[in-house]
Amino acid sequence: MSDSPSPEPARIVAPGMRTLAVVLWAVAGVLLVLGFVSRGDTSALLVPIPSLFIAFVAWAVLWRPRLLLTPEALVVVDVRRTSSYAWPRVTGVRTKYGLEVQSTEPDRRTWIAPRPTARLRLDRPGGSVPLTVDQAAAEVLASVPAQAPQDGPPPATVTAHPIVHRAHGWTILAITVLAIAASMAAARL
């Protein structure tokens, strides 16, 4: 842990969620095979839809969520959106109810650590290290730059450091459409 941002990006993930995603992908594969074996006179086009739904949900909800610690920003990738916080905008990290990023906007609870006892992992190019939620918070806070002392009046013009949110509307739409299609296909199977 250092006082300045790391030159190489780091990633914080939830290994338990990723293991569950792999298990669900295996279940989707087994369901696909069973669907083709026992489909009877049902259309072959309906068989893969429930498996596609399970596989996509496993990816979107369990595999993809992560925190990226880049030299420029903290990037929070969740199910519904990706948020990029320029380091000077991060004011703290709270761990009372899980991992919550504090900034000049409302607090943002992360998907990878919804509770303070979650097990996490820090992945760097040099290797991986298991983390607790408190250790993950300390890792994030180590990248937050120290506030520069202000001696004198503020400058005439100030460029705000960005906080950028990009909604994953297509993910939610895909989950909804696949859920409906999987329910209808399962009813026909």
Disulfide bonds with the S-S distance in Angstrom:
none
